[in-house]
Amino acid sequence: GSQVQLDLTGIFMHGKIPTLKISLVQIFRAHLWQKIHESLVMDLCQVFDQELDALEIETVQKETIH
């Protein structure tokens, strides 16, 4: 099937099942994808910040790109 991006996400779906797309859009409604992404980024930044020396990182900085 053709590749389509789910609305308001960075998720691409390959397939011809319209009900699957509708279901996935409903799962990620209310900006859920952005909330999941933000949470993962914050968790990763926290881990990197805690492990600066072990990872040989000088600083951790979160930047908005949208």
N, CA, C and O atoms as a Maestro MAE file, in Angstrom:
{
 s_m_m2io_version
 :::
 2.0.0
}

f_m_ct {
 s_m_title
 :::
 protein
 m_atom[264] {
  # First column is atom index #
  i_m_mmod_type
  r_m_x_coord
  r_m_y_coord
  r_m_z_coord
  i_m_residue_number
  s_m_chain_name
  s_m_pdb_residue_name
  s_m_pdb_atom_name
  i_m_atomic_number
  :::
  1 25 0.818 -1.190 0.000 1 A "GLY " " N  " 7
  2 3 0.000 0.000 0.000 1 A "GLY " " CA " 6
  3 2 0.859 1.249 0.000 1 A "GLY " " C  " 6
  4 15 2.082 1.187 0.120 1 A "GLY " " O  " 8
  5 25 0.210 2.351 -0.134 2 A "SER " " N  " 7
  6 3 0.923 3.624 -0.158 2 A "SER " " CA " 6
  7 2 1.262 4.077 1.257 2 A "SER " " C  " 6
  8 15 0.649 3.642 2.231 2 A "SER " " O  " 8
  9 25 2.240 4.949 1.345 3 A "GLN " " N  " 7
  10 3 2.683 5.473 2.639 3 A "GLN " " CA " 6
  11 2 1.894 6.742 2.947 3 A "GLN " " C  " 6
  12 15 1.840 7.662 2.130 3 A "GLN " " O  " 8
  13 25 1.288 6.784 4.121 4 A "VAL " " N  " 7
  14 3 0.575 7.981 4.562 4 A "VAL " " CA " 6
  15 2 1.023 8.325 5.969 4 A "VAL " " C  " 6
  16 15 1.334 7.440 6.767 4 A "VAL " " O  " 8
  17 25 1.053 9.616 6.268 5 A "GLN " " N  " 7
  18 3 1.416 10.052 7.617 5 A "GLN " " CA " 6
  19 2 0.144 10.222 8.428 5 A "GLN " " C  " 6
  20 15 -0.826 10.823 7.968 5 A "GLN " " O  " 8
  21 25 0.161 9.686 9.644 6 A "LEU " " N  " 7
  22 3 -0.986 9.864 10.526 6 A "LEU " " CA " 6
  23 2 -1.039 11.316 10.969 6 A "LEU " " C  " 6
  24 15 -0.015 11.907 11.312 6 A "LEU " " O  " 8
  25 25 -2.215 11.879 10.961 7 A "ASP " " N  " 7
  26 3 -2.401 13.279 11.319 7 A "ASP " " CA " 6
  27 2 -1.785 13.596 12.674 7 A "ASP " " C  " 6
  28 15 -1.947 12.836 13.628 7 A "ASP " " O  " 8
  29 25 -1.082 14.712 12.758 8 A "LEU " " N  " 7
  30 3 -0.494 15.236 13.992 8 A "LEU " " CA " 6
  31 2 0.570 14.339 14.607 8 A "LEU " " C  " 6
  32 15 0.848 14.442 15.801 8 A "LEU " " O  " 8
  33 25 1.168 13.458 13.806 9 A "THR " " N  " 7
  34 3 2.240 12.601 14.318 9 A "THR " " CA " 6
  35 2 3.367 12.560 13.303 9 A "THR " " C  " 6
  36 15 3.222 13.039 12.178 9 A "THR " " O  " 8
  37 25 4.472 11.994 13.700 10 A "GLY " " N  " 7
  38 3 5.551 11.727 12.769 10 A "GLY " " CA " 6
  39 2 5.512 10.279 12.322 10 A "GLY " " C  " 6
  40 15 6.487 9.754 11.785 10 A "GLY " " O  " 8
  41 25 4.378 9.639 12.548 11 A "ILE " " N  " 7
  42 3 4.236 8.217 12.265 11 A "ILE " " CA " 6
  43 2 3.741 8.016 10.841 11 A "ILE " " C  " 6
  44 15 2.751 8.617 10.423 11 A "ILE " " O  " 8
  45 25 4.443 7.159 10.099 12 A "PHE " " N  " 7
  46 3 4.020 6.822 8.748 12 A "PHE " " CA " 6
  47 2 3.464 5.413 8.738 12 A "PHE " " C  " 6
  48 15 4.006 4.514 9.381 12 A "PHE " " O  " 8
  49 25 2.389 5.231 8.011 13 A "MET " " N  " 7
  50 3 1.715 3.947 7.936 13 A "MET " " CA " 6
  51 2 1.728 3.479 6.487 13 A "MET " " C  " 6
  52 15 1.478 4.265 5.574 13 A "MET " " O  " 8
  53 25 2.015 2.217 6.280 14 A "HIS " " N  " 7
  54 3 1.948 1.606 4.953 14 A "HIS " " CA " 6
  55 2 0.778 0.634 4.983 14 A "HIS " " C  " 6
  56 15 0.752 -0.281 5.806 14 A "HIS " " O  " 8
  57 25 -0.162 0.818 4.116 15 A "GLY " " N  " 7
  58 3 -1.263 -0.125 4.088 15 A "GLY " " CA " 6
  59 2 -2.499 0.458 3.458 15 A "GLY " " C  " 6
  60 15 -2.573 1.649 3.153 15 A "GLY " " O  " 8
  61 25 -3.464 -0.409 3.271 16 A "LYS " " N  " 7
  62 3 -4.698 -0.011 2.600 16 A "LYS " " CA " 6
  63 2 -5.912 -0.163 3.513 16 A "LYS " " C  " 6
  64 15 -7.044 -0.132 3.031 16 A "LYS " " O  " 8
  65 25 -5.709 -0.323 4.792 17 A "ILE " " N  " 7
  66 3 -6.833 -0.565 5.693 17 A "ILE " " CA " 6
  67 2 -7.255 0.764 6.323 17 A "ILE " " C  " 6
  68 15 -6.630 1.210 7.285 17 A "ILE " " O  " 8
  69 25 -8.303 1.401 5.797 18 A "PRO " " N  " 7
  70 3 -8.696 2.711 6.320 18 A "PRO " " CA " 6
  71 2 -9.128 2.669 7.784 18 A "PRO " " C  " 6
  72 15 -8.930 3.642 8.512 18 A "PRO " " O  " 8
  73 25 -9.716 1.558 8.224 19 A "THR " " N  " 7
  74 3 -10.145 1.491 9.617 19 A "THR " " CA " 6
  75 2 -8.953 1.460 10.567 19 A "THR " " C  " 6
  76 15 -9.048 1.943 11.696 19 A "THR " " O  " 8
  77 25 -7.828 0.893 10.119 20 A "LEU " " N  " 7
  78 3 -6.618 0.897 10.942 20 A "LEU " " CA " 6
  79 2 -6.120 2.322 11.121 20 A "LEU " " C  " 6
  80 15 -5.755 2.725 12.225 20 A "LEU " " O  " 8
  81 25 -6.107 3.087 10.025 21 A "LYS " " N  " 7
  82 3 -5.678 4.483 10.119 21 A "LYS " " CA " 6
  83 2 -6.595 5.250 11.061 21 A "LYS " " C  " 6
  84 15 -6.118 6.015 11.899 21 A "LYS " " O  " 8
  85 25 -7.897 5.058 10.937 22 A "ILE " " N  " 7
  86 3 -8.851 5.749 11.807 22 A "ILE " " CA " 6
  87 2 -8.584 5.389 13.266 22 A "ILE " " C  " 6
  88 15 -8.594 6.262 14.134 22 A "ILE " " O  " 8
  89 25 -8.348 4.115 13.534 23 A "SER " " N  " 7
  90 3 -8.080 3.671 14.908 23 A "SER " " CA " 6
  91 2 -6.805 4.295 15.457 23 A "SER " " C  " 6
  92 15 -6.778 4.748 16.601 23 A "SER " " O  " 8
  93 25 -5.751 4.322 14.650 24 A "LEU " " N  " 7
  94 3 -4.488 4.905 15.107 24 A "LEU " " CA " 6
  95 2 -4.621 6.406 15.333 24 A "LEU " " C  " 6
  96 15 -4.062 6.939 16.292 24 A "LEU " " O  " 8
  97 25 -5.352 7.091 14.465 25 A "VAL " " N  " 7
  98 3 -5.574 8.528 14.648 25 A "VAL " " CA " 6
  99 2 -6.316 8.766 15.958 25 A "VAL " " C  " 6
  100 15 -6.001 9.712 16.679 25 A "VAL " " O  " 8
  101 25 -7.292 7.927 16.276 26 A "GLN " " N  " 7
  102 3 -8.029 8.083 17.533 26 A "GLN " " CA " 6
  103 2 -7.130 7.831 18.738 26 A "GLN " " C  " 6
  104 15 -7.253 8.513 19.755 26 A "GLN " " O  " 8
  105 25 -6.231 6.861 18.631 27 A "ILE " " N  " 7
  106 3 -5.307 6.578 19.730 27 A "ILE " " CA " 6
  107 2 -4.419 7.784 20.003 27 A "ILE " " C  " 6
  108 15 -4.134 8.103 21.157 27 A "ILE " " O  " 8
  109 25 -3.982 8.452 18.938 28 A "PHE " " N  " 7
  110 3 -3.056 9.569 19.088 28 A "PHE " " CA " 6
  111 2 -3.740 10.931 19.064 28 A "PHE " " C  " 6
  112 15 -3.077 11.948 18.860 28 A "PHE " " O  " 8
  113 25 -5.069 10.967 19.273 29 A "ARG " " N  " 7
  114 3 -5.767 12.255 19.294 29 A "ARG " " CA " 6
  115 2 -5.358 13.039 20.536 29 A "ARG " " C  " 6
  116 15 -4.693 12.510 21.427 29 A "ARG " " O  " 8
  117 25 -5.758 14.290 20.583 30 A "ALA " " N  " 7
  118 3 -5.440 15.177 21.715 30 A "ALA " " CA " 6
  119 2 -3.929 15.303 21.905 30 A "ALA " " C  " 6
  120 15 -3.438 15.414 23.028 30 A "ALA " " O  " 8
  121 25 -3.209 15.283 20.793 31 A "HIS " " N  " 7
  122 3 -1.762 15.489 20.807 31 A "HIS " " CA " 6
  123 2 -1.026 14.459 21.661 31 A "HIS " " C  " 6
  124 15 0.023 14.760 22.230 31 A "HIS " " O  " 8
  125 25 -1.570 13.250 21.752 32 A "LEU " " N  " 7
  126 3 -0.935 12.204 22.558 32 A "LEU " " CA " 6
  127 2 0.469 11.898 22.052 32 A "LEU " " C  " 6
  128 15 1.381 11.689 22.852 32 A "LEU " " O  " 8
  129 25 0.658 11.870 20.718 33 A "TRP " " N  " 7
  130 3 1.984 11.576 20.178 33 A "TRP " " CA " 6
  131 2 2.993 12.603 20.653 33 A "TRP " " C  " 6
  132 15 4.101 12.242 21.049 33 A "TRP " " O  " 8
  133 25 2.623 13.898 20.619 34 A "GLN " " N  " 7
  134 3 3.542 14.937 21.074 34 A "GLN " " CA " 6
  135 2 3.864 14.778 22.555 34 A "GLN " " C  " 6
  136 15 4.998 15.010 22.974 34 A "GLN " " O  " 8
  137 25 2.874 14.384 23.346 35 A "LYS " " N  " 7
  138 3 3.093 14.187 24.784 35 A "LYS " " CA " 6
  139 2 4.037 13.009 25.037 35 A "LYS " " C  " 6
  140 15 4.913 13.080 25.899 35 A "LYS " " O  " 8
  141 25 3.849 11.935 24.283 36 A "ILE " " N  " 7
  142 3 4.739 10.775 24.415 36 A "ILE " " CA " 6
  143 2 6.157 11.166 24.020 36 A "ILE " " C  " 6
  144 15 7.112 10.837 24.723 36 A "ILE " " O  " 8
  145 25 6.297 11.863 22.906 37 A "HIS " " N  " 7
  146 3 7.607 12.296 22.412 37 A "HIS " " CA " 6
  147 2 8.290 13.195 23.432 37 A "HIS " " C  " 6
  148 15 9.465 13.002 23.744 37 A "HIS " " O  " 8
  149 25 7.563 14.174 23.950 38 A "GLU " " N  " 7
  150 3 8.126 15.103 24.938 38 A "GLU " " CA " 6
  151 2 8.581 14.353 26.187 38 A "GLU " " C  " 6
  152 15 9.649 14.638 26.730 38 A "GLU " " O  " 8
  153 25 7.782 13.406 26.639 39 A "SER " " N  " 7
  154 3 8.128 12.629 27.824 39 A "SER " " CA " 6
  155 2 9.399 11.813 27.598 39 A "SER " " C  " 6
  156 15 10.267 11.755 28.469 39 A "SER " " O  " 8
  157 25 9.506 11.187 26.438 40 A "LEU " " N  " 7
  158 3 10.711 10.409 26.123 40 A "LEU " " CA " 6
  159 2 11.945 11.297 26.054 40 A "LEU " " C  " 6
  160 15 13.006 10.932 26.559 40 A "LEU " " O  " 8
  161 25 11.806 12.463 25.427 41 A "VAL " " N  " 7
  162 3 12.936 13.389 25.327 41 A "VAL " " CA " 6
  163 2 13.379 13.836 26.716 41 A "VAL " " C  " 6
  164 15 14.575 13.874 27.002 41 A "VAL " " O  " 8
  165 25 12.429 14.173 27.573 42 A "MET " " N  " 7
  166 3 12.776 14.618 28.925 42 A "MET " " CA " 6
  167 2 13.456 13.491 29.711 42 A "MET " " C  " 6
  168 15 14.426 13.730 30.430 42 A "MET " " O  " 8
  169 25 12.946 12.273 29.571 43 A "ASP " " N  " 7
  170 3 13.565 11.131 30.256 43 A "ASP " " CA " 6
  171 2 14.995 10.907 29.770 43 A "ASP " " C  " 6
  172 15 15.895 10.666 30.574 43 A "ASP " " O  " 8
  173 25 15.203 10.986 28.459 44 A "LEU " " N  " 7
  174 3 16.551 10.813 27.914 44 A "LEU " " CA " 6
  175 2 17.487 11.917 28.389 44 A "LEU " " C  " 6
  176 15 18.635 11.649 28.745 44 A "LEU " " O  " 8
  177 25 17.007 13.147 28.397 45 A "CYS " " N  " 7
  178 3 17.835 14.261 28.875 45 A "CYS " " CA " 6
  179 2 18.228 14.055 30.332 45 A "CYS " " C  " 6
  180 15 19.359 14.341 30.723 45 A "CYS " " O  " 8
  181 25 17.296 13.561 31.129 46 A "GLN " " N  " 7
  182 3 17.581 13.324 32.544 46 A "GLN " " CA " 6
  183 2 18.659 12.244 32.705 46 A "GLN " " C  " 6
  184 15 19.576 12.394 33.513 46 A "GLN " " O  " 8
  185 25 18.547 11.165 31.940 47 A "VAL " " N  " 7
  186 3 19.549 10.093 32.009 47 A "VAL " " CA " 6
  187 2 20.906 10.613 31.558 47 A "VAL " " C  " 6
  188 15 21.919 10.355 32.208 47 A "VAL " " O  " 8
  189 25 20.931 11.345 30.442 48 A "PHE " " N  " 7
  190 3 22.196 11.906 29.955 48 A "PHE " " CA " 6
  191 2 22.804 12.839 30.989 48 A "PHE " " C  " 6
  192 15 24.014 12.824 31.211 48 A "PHE " " O  " 8
  193 25 21.967 13.650 31.618 49 A "ASP " " N  " 7
  194 3 22.443 14.598 32.623 49 A "ASP " " CA " 6
  195 2 23.051 13.868 33.823 49 A "ASP " " C  " 6
  196 15 24.054 14.312 34.383 49 A "ASP " " O  " 8
  197 25 22.440 12.751 34.214 50 A "GLN " " N  " 7
  198 3 22.934 11.981 35.356 50 A "GLN " " CA " 6
  199 2 24.224 11.232 35.015 50 A "GLN " " C  " 6
  200 15 25.006 10.908 35.909 50 A "GLN " " O  " 8
  201 25 24.446 10.961 33.750 51 A "GLU " " N  " 7
  202 3 25.593 10.158 33.326 51 A "GLU " " CA " 6
  203 2 26.609 10.966 32.523 51 A "GLU " " C  " 6
  204 15 27.300 10.414 31.667 51 A "GLU " " O  " 8
  205 25 26.702 12.260 32.790 52 A "LEU " " N  " 7
  206 3 27.607 13.135 32.038 52 A "LEU " " CA " 6
  207 2 29.028 12.582 31.976 52 A "LEU " " C  " 6
  208 15 29.612 12.469 30.899 52 A "LEU " " O  " 8
  209 25 29.571 12.245 33.125 53 A "ASP " " N  " 7
  210 3 30.961 11.790 33.180 53 A "ASP " " CA " 6
  211 2 31.153 10.459 32.452 53 A "ASP " " C  " 6
  212 15 32.081 10.305 31.657 53 A "ASP " " O  " 8
  213 25 30.274 9.509 32.728 54 A "ALA " " N  " 7
  214 3 30.405 8.186 32.110 54 A "ALA " " CA " 6
  215 2 30.284 8.262 30.587 54 A "ALA " " C  " 6
  216 15 30.943 7.513 29.867 54 A "ALA " " O  " 8
  217 25 29.437 9.172 30.107 55 A "LEU " " N  " 7
  218 3 29.227 9.306 28.664 55 A "LEU " " CA " 6
  219 2 30.161 10.327 28.022 55 A "LEU " " C  " 6
  220 15 30.132 10.541 26.810 55 A "LEU " " O  " 8
  221 25 30.993 10.958 28.860 56 A "GLU " " N  " 7
  222 3 31.917 11.995 28.406 56 A "GLU " " CA " 6
  223 2 31.181 13.120 27.671 56 A "GLU " " C  " 6
  224 15 31.576 13.549 26.588 56 A "GLU " " O  " 8
  225 25 30.092 13.580 28.306 57 A "ILE " " N  " 7
  226 3 29.275 14.676 27.775 57 A "ILE " " CA " 6
  227 2 29.513 15.898 28.645 57 A "ILE " " C  " 6
  228 15 29.542 15.795 29.871 57 A "ILE " " O  " 8
  229 25 29.682 17.056 28.017 58 A "GLU " " N  " 7
  230 3 29.897 18.283 28.786 58 A "GLU " " CA " 6
  231 2 28.590 18.840 29.328 58 A "GLU " " C  " 6
  232 15 28.489 19.130 30.520 58 A "GLU " " O  " 8
  233 25 27.599 18.993 28.479 59 A "THR " " N  " 7
  234 3 26.307 19.529 28.912 59 A "THR " " CA " 6
  235 2 25.180 18.848 28.149 59 A "THR " " C  " 6
  236 15 25.377 18.290 27.070 59 A "THR " " O  " 8
  237 25 23.993 18.913 28.744 60 A "VAL " " N  " 7
  238 3 22.782 18.412 28.098 60 A "VAL " " CA " 6
  239 2 21.844 19.594 27.960 60 A "VAL " " C  " 6
  240 15 21.561 20.292 28.934 60 A "VAL " " O  " 8
  241 25 21.364 19.813 26.749 61 A "GLN " " N  " 7
  242 3 20.475 20.947 26.506 61 A "GLN " " CA " 6
  243 2 19.335 20.500 25.604 61 A "GLN " " C  " 6
  244 15 19.566 19.955 24.525 61 A "GLN " " O  " 8
  245 25 18.111 20.732 26.048 62 A "LYS " " N  " 7
  246 3 16.937 20.402 25.240 62 A "LYS " " CA " 6
  247 2 16.538 21.645 24.459 62 A "LYS " " C  " 6
  248 15 16.402 22.728 25.028 62 A "LYS " " O  " 8
  249 25 16.352 21.484 23.158 63 A "GLU " " N  " 7
  250 3 15.963 22.606 22.309 63 A "GLU " " CA " 6
  251 2 14.674 22.280 21.576 63 A "GLU " " C  " 6
  252 15 14.452 21.141 21.167 63 A "GLU " " O  " 8
  253 25 13.835 23.276 21.414 64 A "THR " " N  " 7
  254 3 12.595 23.110 20.665 64 A "THR " " CA " 6
  255 2 12.882 23.314 19.187 64 A "THR " " C  " 6
  256 15 13.517 24.296 18.803 64 A "THR " " O  " 8
  257 25 12.417 22.391 18.362 65 A "ILE " " N  " 7
  258 3 12.676 22.504 16.928 65 A "ILE " " CA " 6
  259 2 11.402 22.719 16.122 65 A "ILE " " C  " 6
  260 15 11.464 22.858 14.901 65 A "ILE " " O  " 8
  261 25 10.262 22.748 16.776 66 A "HIS " " N  " 7
  262 3 8.992 22.920 16.049 66 A "HIS " " CA " 6
  263 2 8.569 24.360 16.079 66 A "HIS " " C  " 6
  264 15 7.528 24.710 15.524 66 A "HIS " " O  " 8
  :::
 }
 m_bond[263] {
  # First column is bond index #
  i_m_from
  i_m_to
  i_m_order
  :::
  1 1 2 1
  2 2 3 1
  3 3 4 2
  4 3 5 1
  5 5 6 1
  6 6 7 1
  7 7 8 2
  8 7 9 1
  9 9 10 1
  10 10 11 1
  11 11 12 2
  12 11 13 1
  13 13 14 1
  14 14 15 1
  15 15 16 2
  16 15 17 1
  17 17 18 1
  18 18 19 1
  19 19 20 2
  20 19 21 1
  21 21 22 1
  22 22 23 1
  23 23 24 2
  24 23 25 1
  25 25 26 1
  26 26 27 1
  27 27 28 2
  28 27 29 1
  29 29 30 1
  30 30 31 1
  31 31 32 2
  32 31 33 1
  33 33 34 1
  34 34 35 1
  35 35 36 2
  36 35 37 1
  37 37 38 1
  38 38 39 1
  39 39 40 2
  40 39 41 1
  41 41 42 1
  42 42 43 1
  43 43 44 2
  44 43 45 1
  45 45 46 1
  46 46 47 1
  47 47 48 2
  48 47 49 1
  49 49 50 1
  50 50 51 1
  51 51 52 2
  52 51 53 1
  53 53 54 1
  54 54 55 1
  55 55 56 2
  56 55 57 1
  57 57 58 1
  58 58 59 1
  59 59 60 2
  60 59 61 1
  61 61 62 1
  62 62 63 1
  63 63 64 2
  64 63 65 1
  65 65 66 1
  66 66 67 1
  67 67 68 2
  68 67 69 1
  69 69 70 1
  70 70 71 1
  71 71 72 2
  72 71 73 1
  73 73 74 1
  74 74 75 1
  75 75 76 2
  76 75 77 1
  77 77 78 1
  78 78 79 1
  79 79 80 2
  80 79 81 1
  81 81 82 1
  82 82 83 1
  83 83 84 2
  84 83 85 1
  85 85 86 1
  86 86 87 1
  87 87 88 2
  88 87 89 1
  89 89 90 1
  90 90 91 1
  91 91 92 2
  92 91 93 1
  93 93 94 1
  94 94 95 1
  95 95 96 2
  96 95 97 1
  97 97 98 1
  98 98 99 1
  99 99 100 2
  100 99 101 1
  101 101 102 1
  102 102 103 1
  103 103 104 2
  104 103 105 1
  105 105 106 1
  106 106 107 1
  107 107 108 2
  108 107 109 1
  109 109 110 1
  110 110 111 1
  111 111 112 2
  112 111 113 1
  113 113 114 1
  114 114 115 1
  115 115 116 2
  116 115 117 1
  117 117 118 1
  118 118 119 1
  119 119 120 2
  120 119 121 1
  121 121 122 1
  122 122 123 1
  123 123 124 2
  124 123 125 1
  125 125 126 1
  126 126 127 1
  127 127 128 2
  128 127 129 1
  129 129 130 1
  130 130 131 1
  131 131 132 2
  132 131 133 1
  133 133 134 1
  134 134 135 1
  135 135 136 2
  136 135 137 1
  137 137 138 1
  138 138 139 1
  139 139 140 2
  140 139 141 1
  141 141 142 1
  142 142 143 1
  143 143 144 2
  144 143 145 1
  145 145 146 1
  146 146 147 1
  147 147 148 2
  148 147 149 1
  149 149 150 1
  150 150 151 1
  151 151 152 2
  152 151 153 1
  153 153 154 1
  154 154 155 1
  155 155 156 2
  156 155 157 1
  157 157 158 1
  158 158 159 1
  159 159 160 2
  160 159 161 1
  161 161 162 1
  162 162 163 1
  163 163 164 2
  164 163 165 1
  165 165 166 1
  166 166 167 1
  167 167 168 2
  168 167 169 1
  169 169 170 1
  170 170 171 1
  171 171 172 2
  172 171 173 1
  173 173 174 1
  174 174 175 1
  175 175 176 2
  176 175 177 1
  177 177 178 1
  178 178 179 1
  179 179 180 2
  180 179 181 1
  181 181 182 1
  182 182 183 1
  183 183 184 2
  184 183 185 1
  185 185 186 1
  186 186 187 1
  187 187 188 2
  188 187 189 1
  189 189 190 1
  190 190 191 1
  191 191 192 2
  192 191 193 1
  193 193 194 1
  194 194 195 1
  195 195 196 2
  196 195 197 1
  197 197 198 1
  198 198 199 1
  199 199 200 2
  200 199 201 1
  201 201 202 1
  202 202 203 1
  203 203 204 2
  204 203 205 1
  205 205 206 1
  206 206 207 1
  207 207 208 2
  208 207 209 1
  209 209 210 1
  210 210 211 1
  211 211 212 2
  212 211 213 1
  213 213 214 1
  214 214 215 1
  215 215 216 2
  216 215 217 1
  217 217 218 1
  218 218 219 1
  219 219 220 2
  220 219 221 1
  221 221 222 1
  222 222 223 1
  223 223 224 2
  224 223 225 1
  225 225 226 1
  226 226 227 1
  227 227 228 2
  228 227 229 1
  229 229 230 1
  230 230 231 1
  231 231 232 2
  232 231 233 1
  233 233 234 1
  234 234 235 1
  235 235 236 2
  236 235 237 1
  237 237 238 1
  238 238 239 1
  239 239 240 2
  240 239 241 1
  241 241 242 1
  242 242 243 1
  243 243 244 2
  244 243 245 1
  245 245 246 1
  246 246 247 1
  247 247 248 2
  248 247 249 1
  249 249 250 1
  250 250 251 1
  251 251 252 2
  252 251 253 1
  253 253 254 1
  254 254 255 1
  255 255 256 2
  256 255 257 1
  257 257 258 1
  258 258 259 1
  259 259 260 2
  260 259 261 1
  261 261 262 1
  262 262 263 1
  263 263 264 2
  :::
 }
}
